Amino acid sequence: MKDKIIEILNDIDDSVDYEEEKSLIGDHILDSLSIINLVGELEDEFDISIGPEEMTKKNFDSADGILAMVKRLSEEQ
């Protein structure tokens, strides 16, 4: 699952080491347009729905945060 998330992130910007980067939002690596694209890709790939309440720095600041959110939403839905 994490490999697929990294692949999706690399499709958005392949100049970032997503395994190591822990501040995608804080360092402005992901902007609002990137996050919109990312959400669409995650929803399609993992058959989940990411609501506005999920749009937090904690959920999108790292690949691990995204993975945790996707796993949680997959279990809930």
PQR file with spaces between the fields and no chain letter, atoms N, CA, C, O and H, PARSE charges and radii, in Angstrom:
ATOM       1  N    MET     1       0.832   -1.197    0.000 -0.4000 1.5000
ATOM       2  CA   MET     1       0.000    0.000    0.000 -0.0000 2.0000
ATOM       3  C    MET     1       0.879    1.265    0.000  0.5500 1.7000
ATOM       4  O    MET     1       0.615    2.221   -0.729 -0.5500 1.4000
ATOM       5  N    LYS     2       1.932    1.244    0.838 -0.4000 1.5000
ATOM       6  CA   LYS     2       2.803    2.421    0.892 -0.0000 2.0000
ATOM       7  C    LYS     2       3.512    2.631   -0.443  0.5500 1.7000
ATOM       8  O    LYS     2       3.701    3.767   -0.879 -0.5500 1.4000
ATOM       9  H    LYS     2       2.147    0.467    1.430  0.4000 1.0000
ATOM      10  N    ASP     3       3.902    1.536   -1.090 -0.4000 1.5000
ATOM      11  CA   ASP     3       4.569    1.665   -2.393 -0.0000 2.0000
ATOM      12  C    ASP     3       3.666    2.361   -3.405  0.5500 1.7000
ATOM      13  O    ASP     3       4.132    3.186   -4.190 -0.5500 1.4000
ATOM      14  H    ASP     3       3.748    0.613   -0.736  0.4000 1.0000
ATOM      15  N    LYS     4       2.390    2.034   -3.388 -0.4000 1.5000
ATOM      16  CA   LYS     4       1.443    2.658   -4.318 -0.0000 2.0000
ATOM      17  C    LYS     4       1.284    4.141   -3.986  0.5500 1.7000
ATOM      18  O    LYS     4       1.193    4.969   -4.892 -0.5500 1.4000
ATOM      19  H    LYS     4       2.012    1.364   -2.750  0.4000 1.0000
ATOM      20  N    ILE     5       1.250    4.483   -2.698 -0.4000 1.5000
ATOM      21  CA   ILE     5       1.154    5.888   -2.293 -0.0000 2.0000
ATOM      22  C    ILE     5       2.384    6.654   -2.770  0.5500 1.7000
ATOM      23  O    ILE     5       2.264    7.764   -3.289 -0.5500 1.4000
ATOM      24  H    ILE     5       1.324    3.811   -1.962  0.4000 1.0000
ATOM      25  N    ILE     6       3.555    6.070   -2.598 -0.4000 1.5000
ATOM      26  CA   ILE     6       4.801    6.702   -3.067 -0.0000 2.0000
ATOM      27  C    ILE     6       4.752    6.874   -4.585  0.5500 1.7000
ATOM      28  O    ILE     6       5.179    7.905   -5.105 -0.5500 1.4000
ATOM      29  H    ILE     6       3.652    5.168   -2.177  0.4000 1.0000
ATOM      30  N    GLU     7       4.241    5.886   -5.289 -0.4000 1.5000
ATOM      31  CA   GLU     7       4.115    5.965   -6.751 -0.0000 2.0000
ATOM      32  C    GLU     7       3.192    7.126   -7.146  0.5500 1.7000
ATOM      33  O    GLU     7       3.502    7.883   -8.066 -0.5500 1.4000
ATOM      34  H    GLU     7       3.894    5.048   -4.867  0.4000 1.0000
ATOM      35  N    ILE     8       2.074    7.260   -6.457 -0.4000 1.5000
ATOM      36  CA   ILE     8       1.137    8.356   -6.739 -0.0000 2.0000
ATOM      37  C    ILE     8       1.805    9.697   -6.458  0.5500 1.7000
ATOM      38  O    ILE     8       1.679   10.635   -7.246 -0.5500 1.4000
ATOM      39  H    ILE     8       1.822    6.644   -5.710  0.4000 1.0000
ATOM      40  N    LEU     9       2.516    9.789   -5.335 -0.4000 1.5000
ATOM      41  CA   LEU     9       3.215   11.037   -5.004 -0.0000 2.0000
ATOM      42  C    LEU     9       4.280   11.351   -6.052  0.5500 1.7000
ATOM      43  O    LEU     9       4.445   12.508   -6.436 -0.5500 1.4000
ATOM      44  H    LEU     9       2.618    9.027   -4.695  0.4000 1.0000
ATOM      45  N    ASN    10       4.996   10.344   -6.513 -0.4000 1.5000
ATOM      46  CA   ASN    10       6.016   10.562   -7.542 -0.0000 2.0000
ATOM      47  C    ASN    10       5.418   11.036   -8.855  0.5500 1.7000
ATOM      48  O    ASN    10       6.060   11.777   -9.599 -0.5500 1.4000
ATOM      49  H    ASN    10       4.862    9.404   -6.201  0.4000 1.0000
ATOM      50  N    ASP    11       4.188   10.614   -9.147 -0.4000 1.5000
ATOM      51  CA   ASP    11       3.504   11.108  -10.347 -0.0000 2.0000
ATOM      52  C    ASP    11       3.223   12.602  -10.240  0.5500 1.7000
ATOM      53  O    ASP    11       3.177   13.308  -11.247 -0.5500 1.4000
ATOM      54  H    ASP    11       3.666   10.012   -8.542  0.4000 1.0000
ATOM      55  N    ILE    12       3.036   13.076   -9.015 -0.4000 1.5000
ATOM      56  CA   ILE    12       2.778   14.505   -8.790 -0.0000 2.0000
ATOM      57  C    ILE    12       4.076   15.299   -8.856  0.5500 1.7000
ATOM      58  O    ILE    12       4.134   16.347   -9.499 -0.5500 1.4000
ATOM      59  H    ILE    12       3.073   12.503   -8.197  0.4000 1.0000
ATOM      60  N    ASP    13       5.130   14.796   -8.186 -0.4000 1.5000
ATOM      61  CA   ASP    13       6.440   15.467   -8.189 -0.0000 2.0000
ATOM      62  C    ASP    13       7.495   14.418   -7.868  0.5500 1.7000
ATOM      63  O    ASP    13       7.595   13.955   -6.732 -0.5500 1.4000
ATOM      64  H    ASP    13       5.083   13.945   -7.663  0.4000 1.0000
ATOM      65  N    ASP    14       8.275   14.047   -8.867 -0.4000 1.5000
ATOM      66  CA   ASP    14       9.262   12.985   -8.658 -0.0000 2.0000
ATOM      67  C    ASP    14      10.617   13.485   -8.175  0.5500 1.7000
ATOM      68  O    ASP    14      11.586   12.726   -8.158 -0.5500 1.4000
ATOM      69  H    ASP    14       8.194   14.423   -9.790  0.4000 1.0000
ATOM      70  N    SER    15      10.695   14.756   -7.784 -0.4000 1.5000
ATOM      71  CA   SER    15      11.963   15.298   -7.297 -0.0000 2.0000
ATOM      72  C    SER    15      12.098   15.210   -5.776  0.5500 1.7000
ATOM      73  O    SER    15      13.070   15.709   -5.209 -0.5500 1.4000
ATOM      74  H    SER    15       9.908   15.372   -7.798  0.4000 1.0000
ATOM      75  N    VAL    16      11.121   14.575   -5.116 -0.4000 1.5000
ATOM      76  CA   VAL    16      11.090   14.521   -3.656 -0.0000 2.0000
ATOM      77  C    VAL    16      11.314   13.087   -3.194  0.5500 1.7000
ATOM      78  O    VAL    16      10.803   12.145   -3.799 -0.5500 1.4000
ATOM      79  H    VAL    16      10.331   14.170   -5.577  0.4000 1.0000
ATOM      80  N    ASP    17      12.085   12.928   -2.114 -0.4000 1.5000
ATOM      81  CA   ASP    17      12.255   11.620   -1.481 -0.0000 2.0000
ATOM      82  C    ASP    17      11.139   11.452   -0.452  0.5500 1.7000
ATOM      83  O    ASP    17      11.275   11.848    0.706 -0.5500 1.4000
ATOM      84  H    ASP    17      12.500   13.694   -1.623  0.4000 1.0000
ATOM      85  N    TYR    18      10.050   10.866   -0.891 -0.4000 1.5000
ATOM      86  CA   TYR    18       8.862   10.760   -0.036 -0.0000 2.0000
ATOM      87  C    TYR    18       9.047    9.798    1.129  0.5500 1.7000
ATOM      88  O    TYR    18       8.316    9.879    2.116 -0.5500 1.4000
ATOM      89  H    TYR    18       9.939   10.544   -1.832  0.4000 1.0000
ATOM      90  N    GLU    19      10.005    8.898    1.028 -0.4000 1.5000
ATOM      91  CA   GLU    19      10.304    7.999    2.151 -0.0000 2.0000
ATOM      92  C    GLU    19      10.875    8.782    3.328  0.5500 1.7000
ATOM      93  O    GLU    19      10.631    8.441    4.485 -0.5500 1.4000
ATOM      94  H    GLU    19      10.599    8.832    0.226  0.4000 1.0000
ATOM      95  N    GLU    20      11.626    9.818    3.030 -0.4000 1.5000
ATOM      96  CA   GLU    20      12.326   10.578    4.075 -0.0000 2.0000
ATOM      97  C    GLU    20      11.637   11.888    4.449  0.5500 1.7000
ATOM      98  O    GLU    20      11.749   12.337    5.590 -0.5500 1.4000
ATOM      99  H    GLU    20      11.823   10.095    2.090  0.4000 1.0000
ATOM     100  N    GLU    21      10.940   12.495    3.522 -0.4000 1.5000
ATOM     101  CA   GLU    21      10.338   13.818    3.753 -0.0000 2.0000
ATOM     102  C    GLU    21       9.200   13.719    4.767  0.5500 1.7000
ATOM     103  O    GLU    21       8.282   12.914    4.609 -0.5500 1.4000
ATOM     104  H    GLU    21      10.849   12.130    2.596  0.4000 1.0000
ATOM     105  N    LYS    22       9.273   14.541    5.804 -0.4000 1.5000
ATOM     106  CA   LYS    22       8.271   14.513    6.880 -0.0000 2.0000
ATOM     107  C    LYS    22       7.511   15.827    7.008  0.5500 1.7000
ATOM     108  O    LYS    22       6.777   16.027    7.976 -0.5500 1.4000
ATOM     109  H    LYS    22      10.018   15.195    5.933  0.4000 1.0000
ATOM     110  N    SER    23       7.683   16.724    6.039 -0.4000 1.5000
ATOM     111  CA   SER    23       7.018   18.020    6.121 -0.0000 2.0000
ATOM     112  C    SER    23       6.553   18.486    4.740  0.5500 1.7000
ATOM     113  O    SER    23       6.919   19.566    4.276 -0.5500 1.4000
ATOM     114  H    SER    23       8.280   16.561    5.253  0.4000 1.0000
ATOM     115  N    LEU    24       5.742   17.650    4.101 -0.4000 1.5000
ATOM     116  CA   LEU    24       5.272   17.966    2.749 -0.0000 2.0000
ATOM     117  C    LEU    24       4.436   19.234    2.713  0.5500 1.7000
ATOM     118  O    LEU    24       4.522   20.007    1.759 -0.5500 1.4000
ATOM     119  H    LEU    24       5.445   16.772    4.479  0.4000 1.0000
ATOM     120  N    ILE    25       3.633   19.452    3.736 -0.4000 1.5000
ATOM     121  CA   ILE    25       2.814   20.657    3.816 -0.0000 2.0000
ATOM     122  C    ILE    25       3.645   21.809    4.373  0.5500 1.7000
ATOM     123  O    ILE    25       3.664   22.904    3.811 -0.5500 1.4000
ATOM     124  H    ILE    25       3.563   18.824    4.511  0.4000 1.0000
ATOM     125  N    GLY    26       4.319   21.553    5.468 -0.4000 1.5000
ATOM     126  CA   GLY    26       5.110   22.596    6.135 -0.0000 2.0000
ATOM     127  C    GLY    26       6.182   23.200    5.239  0.5500 1.7000
ATOM     128  O    GLY    26       6.445   24.402    5.295 -0.5500 1.4000
ATOM     129  H    GLY    26       4.303   20.663    5.925  0.4000 1.0000
ATOM     130  N    ASP    27       6.790   22.375    4.424 -0.4000 1.5000
ATOM     131  CA   ASP    27       7.838   22.860    3.512 -0.0000 2.0000
ATOM     132  C    ASP    27       7.292   23.254    2.147  0.5500 1.7000
ATOM     133  O    ASP    27       8.063   23.523    1.225 -0.5500 1.4000
ATOM     134  H    ASP    27       6.576   21.399    4.378  0.4000 1.0000
ATOM     135  N    HIS    28       5.970   23.291    2.007 -0.4000 1.5000
ATOM     136  CA   HIS    28       5.294   23.705    0.776 -0.0000 2.0000
ATOM     137  C    HIS    28       5.661   22.844   -0.432  0.5500 1.7000
ATOM     138  O    HIS    28       5.693   23.326   -1.564 -0.5500 1.4000
ATOM     139  H    HIS    28       5.344   23.073    2.756  0.4000 1.0000
ATOM     140  N    ILE    29       5.934   21.577   -0.180 -0.4000 1.5000
ATOM     141  CA   ILE    29       6.206   20.642   -1.271 -0.0000 2.0000
ATOM     142  C    ILE    29       4.900   20.286   -1.973  0.5500 1.7000
ATOM     143  O    ILE    29       4.844   20.218   -3.201 -0.5500 1.4000
ATOM     144  H    ILE    29       5.908   21.185    0.740  0.4000 1.0000
ATOM     145  N    LEU    30       3.847   20.059   -1.180 -0.4000 1.5000
ATOM     146  CA   LEU    30       2.515   19.854   -1.737 -0.0000 2.0000
ATOM     147  C    LEU    30       1.712   21.134   -1.577  0.5500 1.7000
ATOM     148  O    LEU    30       1.547   21.637   -0.465 -0.5500 1.4000
ATOM     149  H    LEU    30       3.893   20.115   -0.182  0.4000 1.0000
ATOM     150  N    ASP    31       1.209   21.664   -2.698 -0.4000 1.5000
ATOM     151  CA   ASP    31       0.340   22.836   -2.623 -0.0000 2.0000
ATOM     152  C    ASP    31      -1.111   22.371   -2.743  0.5500 1.7000
ATOM     153  O    ASP    31      -1.375   21.173   -2.852 -0.5500 1.4000
ATOM     154  H    ASP    31       1.343   21.256   -3.601  0.4000 1.0000
ATOM     155  N    SER    32      -2.028   23.299   -2.723 -0.4000 1.5000
ATOM     156  CA   SER    32      -3.450   22.930   -2.719 -0.0000 2.0000
ATOM     157  C    SER    32      -3.840   22.142   -3.970  0.5500 1.7000
ATOM     158  O    SER    32      -4.621   21.195   -3.878 -0.5500 1.4000
ATOM     159  H    SER    32      -1.813   24.271   -2.634  0.4000 1.0000
ATOM     160  N    LEU    33      -3.317   22.512   -5.123 -0.4000 1.5000
ATOM     161  CA   LEU    33      -3.630   21.784   -6.352 -0.0000 2.0000
ATOM     162  C    LEU    33      -3.073   20.359   -6.301  0.5500 1.7000
ATOM     163  O    LEU    33      -3.733   19.413   -6.730 -0.5500 1.4000
ATOM     164  H    LEU    33      -2.682   23.282   -5.198  0.4000 1.0000
ATOM     165  N    SER    34      -1.871   20.216   -5.780 -0.4000 1.5000
ATOM     166  CA   SER    34      -1.268   18.889   -5.642 -0.0000 2.0000
ATOM     167  C    SER    34      -2.101   18.012   -4.718  0.5500 1.7000
ATOM     168  O    SER    34      -2.294   16.826   -4.986 -0.5500 1.4000
ATOM     169  H    SER    34      -1.335   20.984   -5.431  0.4000 1.0000
ATOM     170  N    ILE    35      -2.591   18.592   -3.641 -0.4000 1.5000
ATOM     171  CA   ILE    35      -3.393   17.824   -2.685 -0.0000 2.0000
ATOM     172  C    ILE    35      -4.713   17.397   -3.315  0.5500 1.7000
ATOM     173  O    ILE    35      -5.166   16.273   -3.102 -0.5500 1.4000
ATOM     174  H    ILE    35      -2.434   19.555   -3.424  0.4000 1.0000
ATOM     175  N    ILE    36      -5.330   18.281   -4.088 -0.4000 1.5000
ATOM     176  CA   ILE    36      -6.571   17.926   -4.784 -0.0000 2.0000
ATOM     177  C    ILE    36      -6.319   16.750   -5.726  0.5500 1.7000
ATOM     178  O    ILE    36      -7.105   15.803   -5.758 -0.5500 1.4000
ATOM     179  H    ILE    36      -4.962   19.195   -4.262  0.4000 1.0000
ATOM     180  N    ASN    37      -5.244   16.804   -6.482 -0.4000 1.5000
ATOM     181  CA   ASN    37      -4.891   15.701   -7.386 -0.0000 2.0000
ATOM     182  C    ASN    37      -4.604   14.424   -6.597  0.5500 1.7000
ATOM     183  O    ASN    37      -5.038   13.336   -6.976 -0.5500 1.4000
ATOM     184  H    ASN    37      -4.606   17.573   -6.457  0.4000 1.0000
ATOM     185  N    LEU    38      -3.872   14.571   -5.506 -0.4000 1.5000
ATOM     186  CA   LEU    38      -3.525   13.431   -4.666 -0.0000 2.0000
ATOM     187  C    LEU    38      -4.780   12.762   -4.094  0.5500 1.7000
ATOM     188  O    LEU    38      -4.903   11.538   -4.117 -0.5500 1.4000
ATOM     189  H    LEU    38      -3.520   15.455   -5.198  0.4000 1.0000
ATOM     190  N    VAL    39      -5.697   13.568   -3.589 -0.4000 1.5000
ATOM     191  CA   VAL    39      -6.932   13.032   -3.015 -0.0000 2.0000
ATOM     192  C    VAL    39      -7.697   12.225   -4.069  0.5500 1.7000
ATOM     193  O    VAL    39      -8.162   11.122   -3.783 -0.5500 1.4000
ATOM     194  H    VAL    39      -5.597   14.563   -3.571  0.4000 1.0000
ATOM     195  N    GLY    40      -7.830   12.758   -5.268 -0.4000 1.5000
ATOM     196  CA   GLY    40      -8.515   12.046   -6.340 -0.0000 2.0000
ATOM     197  C    GLY    40      -7.858   10.714   -6.661  0.5500 1.7000
ATOM     198  O    GLY    40      -8.536    9.702   -6.836 -0.5500 1.4000
ATOM     199  H    GLY    40      -7.452   13.654   -5.501  0.4000 1.0000
ATOM     200  N    GLU    41      -6.550   10.720   -6.736 -0.4000 1.5000
ATOM     201  CA   GLU    41      -5.814    9.487   -7.037 -0.0000 2.0000
ATOM     202  C    GLU    41      -5.965    8.462   -5.913  0.5500 1.7000
ATOM     203  O    GLU    41      -6.160    7.275   -6.175 -0.5500 1.4000
ATOM     204  H    GLU    41      -5.999   11.542   -6.594  0.4000 1.0000
ATOM     205  N    LEU    42      -5.875    8.921   -4.659 -0.4000 1.5000
ATOM     206  CA   LEU    42      -6.017    8.020   -3.519 -0.0000 2.0000
ATOM     207  C    LEU    42      -7.420    7.420   -3.459  0.5500 1.7000
ATOM     208  O    LEU    42      -7.586    6.228   -3.203 -0.5500 1.4000
ATOM     209  H    LEU    42      -5.717    9.886   -4.447  0.4000 1.0000
ATOM     210  N    GLU    43      -8.416    8.256   -3.698 -0.4000 1.5000
ATOM     211  CA   GLU    43      -9.801    7.766   -3.686 -0.0000 2.0000
ATOM     212  C    GLU    43     -10.010    6.706   -4.760  0.5500 1.7000
ATOM     213  O    GLU    43     -10.631    5.675   -4.502 -0.5500 1.4000
ATOM     214  H    GLU    43      -8.280    9.224   -3.907  0.4000 1.0000
ATOM     215  N    ASP    44      -9.498    6.954   -5.956 -0.4000 1.5000
ATOM     216  CA   ASP    44      -9.654    5.993   -7.055 -0.0000 2.0000
ATOM     217  C    ASP    44      -8.889    4.698   -6.787  0.5500 1.7000
ATOM     218  O    ASP    44      -9.420    3.604   -6.972 -0.5500 1.4000
ATOM     219  H    ASP    44      -8.994    7.792   -6.165  0.4000 1.0000
ATOM     220  N    GLU    45      -7.657    4.832   -6.355 -0.4000 1.5000
ATOM     221  CA   GLU    45      -6.794    3.671   -6.166 -0.0000 2.0000
ATOM     222  C    GLU    45      -7.261    2.765   -5.029  0.5500 1.7000
ATOM     223  O    GLU    45      -7.240    1.541   -5.157 -0.5500 1.4000
ATOM     224  H    GLU    45      -7.225    5.722   -6.204  0.4000 1.0000
ATOM     225  N    PHE    46      -7.681    3.367   -3.917 -0.4000 1.5000
ATOM     226  CA   PHE    46      -7.993    2.587   -2.723 -0.0000 2.0000
ATOM     227  C    PHE    46      -9.494    2.486   -2.442  0.5500 1.7000
ATOM     228  O    PHE    46      -9.902    1.949   -1.413 -0.5500 1.4000
ATOM     229  H    PHE    46      -7.698    4.361   -3.812  0.4000 1.0000
ATOM     230  N    ASP    47     -10.304    3.001   -3.353 -0.4000 1.5000
ATOM     231  CA   ASP    47     -11.764    2.929   -3.227 -0.0000 2.0000
ATOM     232  C    ASP    47     -12.234    3.459   -1.869  0.5500 1.7000
ATOM     233  O    ASP    47     -12.981    2.804   -1.142 -0.5500 1.4000
ATOM     234  H    ASP    47      -9.972    3.437   -4.190  0.4000 1.0000
ATOM     235  N    ILE    48     -11.765    4.673   -1.558 -0.4000 1.5000
ATOM     236  CA   ILE    48     -12.139    5.340   -0.314 -0.0000 2.0000
ATOM     237  C    ILE    48     -12.688    6.717   -0.649  0.5500 1.7000
ATOM     238  O    ILE    48     -12.547    7.204   -1.770 -0.5500 1.4000
ATOM     239  H    ILE    48     -11.158    5.206   -2.148  0.4000 1.0000
ATOM     240  N    SER    49     -13.312    7.330    0.339 -0.4000 1.5000
ATOM     241  CA   SER    49     -13.782    8.702    0.203 -0.0000 2.0000
ATOM     242  C    SER    49     -13.065    9.540    1.252  0.5500 1.7000
ATOM     243  O    SER    49     -13.133    9.248    2.446 -0.5500 1.4000
ATOM     244  H    SER    49     -13.426    6.934    1.251  0.4000 1.0000
ATOM     245  N    ILE    50     -12.378   10.584    0.797 -0.4000 1.5000
ATOM     246  CA   ILE    50     -11.631   11.459    1.694 -0.0000 2.0000
ATOM     247  C    ILE    50     -12.417   12.762    1.827  0.5500 1.7000
ATOM     248  O    ILE    50     -12.418   13.595    0.921 -0.5500 1.4000
ATOM     249  H    ILE    50     -12.323   10.822   -0.173  0.4000 1.0000
ATOM     250  N    GLY    51     -13.080   12.922    2.963 -0.4000 1.5000
ATOM     251  CA   GLY    51     -13.908   14.096    3.209 -0.0000 2.0000
ATOM     252  C    GLY    51     -13.093   15.295    3.663  0.5500 1.7000
ATOM     253  O    GLY    51     -11.905   15.172    3.958 -0.5500 1.4000
ATOM     254  H    GLY    51     -13.079   12.245    3.699  0.4000 1.0000
ATOM     255  N    PRO    52     -13.738   16.462    3.718 -0.5600 1.5000
ATOM     256  CA   PRO    52     -13.046   17.690    4.114  0.2800 2.0000
ATOM     257  C    PRO    52     -12.431   17.606    5.512  0.5500 1.7000
ATOM     258  O    PRO    52     -11.416   18.245    5.788 -0.5500 1.4000
ATOM     259  N    GLU    53     -13.047   16.819    6.389 -0.4000 1.5000
ATOM     260  CA   GLU    53     -12.517   16.690    7.748 -0.0000 2.0000
ATOM     261  C    GLU    53     -11.159   15.989    7.779  0.5500 1.7000
ATOM     262  O    GLU    53     -10.442   16.059    8.777 -0.5500 1.4000
ATOM     263  H    GLU    53     -13.872   16.300    6.166  0.4000 1.0000
ATOM     264  N    GLU    54     -10.811   15.319    6.688 -0.4000 1.5000
ATOM     265  CA   GLU    54      -9.520   14.635    6.596 -0.0000 2.0000
ATOM     266  C    GLU    54      -8.404   15.547    6.084  0.5500 1.7000
ATOM     267  O    GLU    54      -7.233   15.170    6.114 -0.5500 1.4000
ATOM     268  H    GLU    54     -11.394   15.262    5.877  0.4000 1.0000
ATOM     269  N    MET    55      -8.761   16.731    5.620 -0.4000 1.5000
ATOM     270  CA   MET    55      -7.781   17.645    5.037 -0.0000 2.0000
ATOM     271  C    MET    55      -7.003   18.364    6.141  0.5500 1.7000
ATOM     272  O    MET    55      -7.190   19.556    6.386 -0.5500 1.4000
ATOM     273  H    MET    55      -9.712   17.037    5.596  0.4000 1.0000
ATOM     274  N    THR    56      -6.127   17.602    6.796 -0.4000 1.5000
ATOM     275  CA   THR    56      -5.321   18.152    7.881 -0.0000 2.0000
ATOM     276  C    THR    56      -3.842   17.964    7.574  0.5500 1.7000
ATOM     277  O    THR    56      -3.456   17.092    6.796 -0.5500 1.4000
ATOM     278  H    THR    56      -5.976   16.633    6.596  0.4000 1.0000
ATOM     279  N    LYS    57      -3.038   18.789    8.194 -0.4000 1.5000
ATOM     280  CA   LYS    57      -1.597   18.677    8.022 -0.0000 2.0000
ATOM     281  C    LYS    57      -1.111   17.295    8.452  0.5500 1.7000
ATOM     282  O    LYS    57      -0.260   16.698    7.793 -0.5500 1.4000
ATOM     283  H    LYS    57      -3.351   19.497    8.826  0.4000 1.0000
ATOM     284  N    LYS    58      -1.652   16.796    9.551 -0.4000 1.5000
ATOM     285  CA   LYS    58      -1.250   15.484   10.064 -0.0000 2.0000
ATOM     286  C    LYS    58      -1.432   14.395    9.011  0.5500 1.7000
ATOM     287  O    LYS    58      -0.581   13.514    8.881 -0.5500 1.4000
ATOM     288  H    LYS    58      -2.344   17.281   10.086  0.4000 1.0000
ATOM     289  N    ASN    59      -2.525   14.444    8.261 -0.4000 1.5000
ATOM     290  CA   ASN    59      -2.826   13.405    7.270 -0.0000 2.0000
ATOM     291  C    ASN    59      -2.012   13.528    5.988  0.5500 1.7000
ATOM     292  O    ASN    59      -1.844   12.542    5.271 -0.5500 1.4000
ATOM     293  H    ASN    59      -3.216   15.159    8.366  0.4000 1.0000
ATOM     294  N    PHE    60      -1.506   14.718    5.688 -0.4000 1.5000
ATOM     295  CA   PHE    60      -0.848   14.930    4.392 -0.0000 2.0000
ATOM     296  C    PHE    60       0.597   15.416    4.479  0.5500 1.7000
ATOM     297  O    PHE    60       1.191   15.751    3.454 -0.5500 1.4000
ATOM     298  H    PHE    60      -1.643   15.519    6.271  0.4000 1.0000
ATOM     299  N    ASP    61       1.176   15.461    5.681 -0.4000 1.5000
ATOM     300  CA   ASP    61       2.523   16.008    5.818 -0.0000 2.0000
ATOM     301  C    ASP    61       3.624   15.009    5.484  0.5500 1.7000
ATOM     302  O    ASP    61       4.781   15.395    5.312 -0.5500 1.4000
ATOM     303  H    ASP    61       0.694   15.189    6.513  0.4000 1.0000
ATOM     304  N    SER    62       3.274   13.732    5.390 -0.4000 1.5000
ATOM     305  CA   SER    62       4.275   12.714    5.055 -0.0000 2.0000
ATOM     306  C    SER    62       3.592   11.511    4.415  0.5500 1.7000
ATOM     307  O    SER    62       2.377   11.338    4.514 -0.5500 1.4000
ATOM     308  H    SER    62       2.334   13.419    5.530  0.4000 1.0000
ATOM     309  N    ALA    63       4.396   10.692    3.761 -0.4000 1.5000
ATOM     310  CA   ALA    63       3.855    9.466    3.173 -0.0000 2.0000
ATOM     311  C    ALA    63       3.284    8.570    4.266  0.5500 1.7000
ATOM     312  O    ALA    63       2.273    7.901    4.053 -0.5500 1.4000
ATOM     313  H    ALA    63       5.383   10.832    3.680  0.4000 1.0000
ATOM     314  N    ASP    64       3.925    8.552    5.437 -0.4000 1.5000
ATOM     315  CA   ASP    64       3.424    7.745    6.548 -0.0000 2.0000
ATOM     316  C    ASP    64       2.077    8.262    7.042  0.5500 1.7000
ATOM     317  O    ASP    64       1.201    7.469    7.385 -0.5500 1.4000
ATOM     318  H    ASP    64       4.746    9.096    5.610  0.4000 1.0000
ATOM     319  N    GLY    65       1.903    9.571    7.083 -0.4000 1.5000
ATOM     320  CA   GLY    65       0.627   10.154    7.481 -0.0000 2.0000
ATOM     321  C    GLY    65      -0.466    9.825    6.485  0.5500 1.7000
ATOM     322  O    GLY    65      -1.595    9.523    6.870 -0.5500 1.4000
ATOM     323  H    GLY    65       2.615   10.215    6.804  0.4000 1.0000
ATOM     324  N    ILE    66      -0.135    9.882    5.211 -0.4000 1.5000
ATOM     325  CA   ILE    66      -1.100    9.538    4.159 -0.0000 2.0000
ATOM     326  C    ILE    66      -1.465    8.056    4.275  0.5500 1.7000
ATOM     327  O    ILE    66      -2.637    7.689    4.179 -0.5500 1.4000
ATOM     328  H    ILE    66       0.783   10.128    4.898  0.4000 1.0000
ATOM     329  N    LEU    67      -0.461    7.214    4.481 -0.4000 1.5000
ATOM     330  CA   LEU    67      -0.696    5.778    4.635 -0.0000 2.0000
ATOM     331  C    LEU    67      -1.626    5.495    5.817  0.5500 1.7000
ATOM     332  O    LEU    67      -2.561    4.703    5.695 -0.5500 1.4000
ATOM     333  H    LEU    67       0.491    7.511    4.559  0.4000 1.0000
ATOM     334  N    ALA    68      -1.378    6.128    6.941 -0.4000 1.5000
ATOM     335  CA   ALA    68      -2.215    5.918    8.128 -0.0000 2.0000
ATOM     336  C    ALA    68      -3.659    6.327    7.853  0.5500 1.7000
ATOM     337  O    ALA    68      -4.593    5.632    8.254 -0.5500 1.4000
ATOM     338  H    ALA    68      -0.619    6.771    7.041  0.4000 1.0000
ATOM     339  N    MET    69      -3.839    7.459    7.167 -0.4000 1.5000
ATOM     340  CA   MET    69      -5.186    7.919    6.830 -0.0000 2.0000
ATOM     341  C    MET    69      -5.874    6.928    5.893  0.5500 1.7000
ATOM     342  O    MET    69      -7.032    6.572    6.110 -0.5500 1.4000
ATOM     343  H    MET    69      -3.081    8.023    6.841  0.4000 1.0000
ATOM     344  N    VAL    70      -5.171    6.481    4.856 -0.4000 1.5000
ATOM     345  CA   VAL    70      -5.753    5.552    3.886 -0.0000 2.0000
ATOM     346  C    VAL    70      -6.135    4.242    4.572  0.5500 1.7000
ATOM     347  O    VAL    70      -7.216    3.709    4.323 -0.5500 1.4000
ATOM     348  H    VAL    70      -4.230    6.770    4.679  0.4000 1.0000
ATOM     349  N    LYS    71      -5.264    3.718    5.431 -0.4000 1.5000
ATOM     350  CA   LYS    71      -5.572    2.477    6.145 -0.0000 2.0000
ATOM     351  C    LYS    71      -6.815    2.662    7.019  0.5500 1.7000
ATOM     352  O    LYS    71      -7.706    1.813    7.026 -0.5500 1.4000
ATOM     353  H    LYS    71      -4.386    4.151    5.634  0.4000 1.0000
ATOM     354  N    ARG    72      -6.870    3.770    7.750 -0.4000 1.5000
ATOM     355  CA   ARG    72      -8.013    4.027    8.639 -0.0000 2.0000
ATOM     356  C    ARG    72      -9.304    4.129    7.837  0.5500 1.7000
ATOM     357  O    ARG    72     -10.314    3.521    8.194 -0.5500 1.4000
ATOM     358  H    ARG    72      -6.146    4.460    7.744  0.4000 1.0000
ATOM     359  N    LEU    73      -9.268    4.902    6.750 -0.4000 1.5000
ATOM     360  CA   LEU    73     -10.467    5.077    5.931 -0.0000 2.0000
ATOM     361  C    LEU    73     -10.882    3.758    5.252  0.5500 1.7000
ATOM     362  O    LEU    73     -12.074    3.499    5.083 -0.5500 1.4000
ATOM     363  H    LEU    73      -8.448    5.396    6.461  0.4000 1.0000
ATOM     364  N    SER    74      -9.918    2.940    4.870 -0.4000 1.5000
ATOM     365  CA   SER    74     -10.229    1.653    4.257 -0.0000 2.0000
ATOM     366  C    SER    74     -10.959    0.744    5.236  0.5500 1.7000
ATOM     367  O    SER    74     -11.875    0.015    4.855 -0.5500 1.4000
ATOM     368  H    SER    74      -8.950    3.150    5.007  0.4000 1.0000
ATOM     369  N    GLU    75     -10.552    0.793    6.481 -0.4000 1.5000
ATOM     370  CA   GLU    75     -11.200   -0.026    7.513 -0.0000 2.0000
ATOM     371  C    GLU    75     -12.597    0.490    7.853  0.5500 1.7000
ATOM     372  O    GLU    75     -13.502   -0.295    8.139 -0.5500 1.4000
ATOM     373  H    GLU    75      -9.808    1.386    6.790  0.4000 1.0000
ATOM     374  N    GLU    76     -12.768    1.813    7.820 -0.4000 1.5000
ATOM     375  CA   GLU    76     -14.037    2.425    8.203 -0.0000 2.0000
ATOM     376  C    GLU    76     -15.091    2.278    7.111  0.5500 1.7000
ATOM     377  O    GLU    76     -16.282    2.212    7.416 -0.5500 1.4000
ATOM     378  H    GLU    76     -12.033    2.450    7.588  0.4000 1.0000
ATOM     379  N    GLN    77     -14.682    2.225    5.849 -0.4000 1.5000
ATOM     380  CA   GLN    77     -15.639    2.251    4.741 -0.0000 2.0000
ATOM     381  C    GLN    77     -15.927    0.895    4.173  0.5500 1.7000
ATOM     382  O    GLN    77     -16.715    0.774    3.236 -0.5500 1.4000
ATOM     383  H    GLN    77     -13.715    2.278    5.601  0.4000 1.0000
